[in-house]
Amino acid sequence: MSRQGQDVAALVAQQLPGWARSLGFSQIGVADVDLSAAEKGLLDWLAAGFHGEMGYMQVHGLKRARPAELVPGTVRVITARMDYLPRDTAEDWTERETKRLAVSGEAVISIYARGRDYHKVLRQRLQALADRIAEVIGPFGHRVFTDSAPVLEAELATRSGLGWRGKHTLALSREGGSMFFLGEIYVDLALPLTAPASAHCGHCEACLTACPTGAIVAPYRLDARRCISYLTIEHHGAIPVEFRRLMGNRIYGCDDCQLACPWNKYARRATLADFDSRDPLDAATLLGLWAWDESEFLRRTEGSPIRRIGHARWRRNLAVAMGNAIAAGDAASAEMRAALAAERASSNELVREHIDWALGAATR
């Protein structure tokens, strides 16, 4: 690299943390593009079929571990962390969230999904960060990613010092737990690398023990086909019967492994209003959400990540949770039965099958 190039890279590296903080990011790092050490683990995971219906992971293959193949010219990856706990989150939030899981009539939605779609928030702000760099050094090659392409996000976060990969496979930070989003900017600038993070899970296996479906089949190894987040969001068909009772009242995503993680006592509140919980997603009931017809669902989920699953899968998930509430003898069981039965005839085959399962819950 020329002396001038070194000076430009040093200037950008010096200014990046401040620029990132002004845009709502909590931490910034820079990773190299040589991820060859992660290739075998990725191939083994795919070969085991742990990606389920997420066929794009198989299609992209090793491009996930080869940034310079995905975006030719890339020599560094700028990594960014953005905390997402709502700004008004109580100090005892893990206890509160855990207690809600035991109230069968409540509808539990993963915390990250209660506010605005993070894809939109991070993508816009990562692009703003890239624009800020361009203002200082001129045009440069780059591409922004936010869980939107074949990127090994947790691997890059570890190598750039944002955190380490926890046994639940999520990135973990000593200063921020795991309640944060990751984003990346692939760049053709040879920026100075930031130091990698060391692991601090020790002998703890709280996340493995907490997983309702045993999806964390071994430390650092997740079978997505068993994961409630996958089943309620990524999976398009019928929920496998063997997992329905285990889903409880979780209707979109699952936070159990994060609620159990002791590092999340350090989880930080978001600085952006985008991640504040929308009414009524942090205190909704199953009956209340079942009452949403498709137009209401679309109105309520505008700009939300929940919209991506569509009304039919939303109702599929709700039907399973209502069946579990009925089986548990919830006080509103009679109303749930009536509400499910009233919608059976007008529902599509997918939803109808789950309604029938739910209505038979008391006999199982």
C-alpha positions, 0 to 999 in steps of 0.5 A: 500500500502506498504511503498515501493509501496508508494515511487514508486508511488510518484517517478512516479508522480513526474516525469510524467509531465516532461516525458509527456512534452518531448513527446509533451503532454501539461498536465498530470493528474491522475484519480481514477477508480470510475466513478459510478456517470457518469453511469446514464448519460451514460445510459440515453444518450444511451437509447435516441438513441443519439449514432446513428449508433455507436453501439459499445457504446451500446455494451460496455455499462457500461464498459465505466464507469468502467475502472477496468472491461475493464482492470482488475487490473486497479486502476488509469488512467493517462490522457494526453492532447495534443494540436493540432492547427497547429504550424503556426496558426494565432492569428485571427484563429477563425475569419478566420475559421468562414469566410471560412464557408461563402465562398460556394465554399471552402471545410471546413475540421475540423482543427484536421483532416488536419494533421496526424492521431491523433490516431497514434501520441498519441498512440505511444507517450502514449506507449513511456510514459508507457515505460519510467515509466517501465524503472524506476520502472520495468514492470507494468500492463497498457494499452494505449487508444486514442479514441479507446475503451470504455473510458469516456475520458471527464469524466476522464479528468475532474476528473484528472484536465485536464479541465471540460466538456463544454456544447458542451460535449467536455473537456475545459481548462482555459489554452488551450480552447478545441483544444486538444486531450485526451489520457489515460493509464490504470495502476495498480499503485496506483498513487497519484490523481491530483485535479479535474477541476471546470467548468467555462462555467457560463451562456454562451451558445454560443456553443448551439447557434452556432451548425448548426443542433441543435445537442447540444439539451441541455447543456452537451447533444449531439444528435450525429445523428444531429451532422455534425461531426457524419454525415460526419464521423461516418454515413455510409449511406445517409445524412438525407435530413433535414440536407444537407442544414445545412451542408453548405460547411463542408465536414469532421467534424465541428468546429462551437461549438469550434469557438464560444467558448470564451475559445478558445482564449487561445487555444495553438499551437501544439508543434509537426509537425504532426498536421501541415496542409497538402496541400491543406486541409486548403484552398481547394476548393470543385471542387479541392477535387472532382477531386481526384479519388480513387487512388488520395484520398488514396495517399493524405490521407495516414496517415490521419484520413480522410482516414477512411471514404473511397472515396465513403463517401468523395464524398458523403460529397462533393456532398452535399457541392457542391449542397449547393454551387450551390443553393447559386449561387456560381461563379463556379456553372456551373463547379460544375454541369458539374463535378457532372454530369460527375461522376454520371454514374460511381458512386455507389448508395450512391454517385449517390443519393447525386449527384442527390440531388446536381444537383437539388439544384437550384430548391429547 
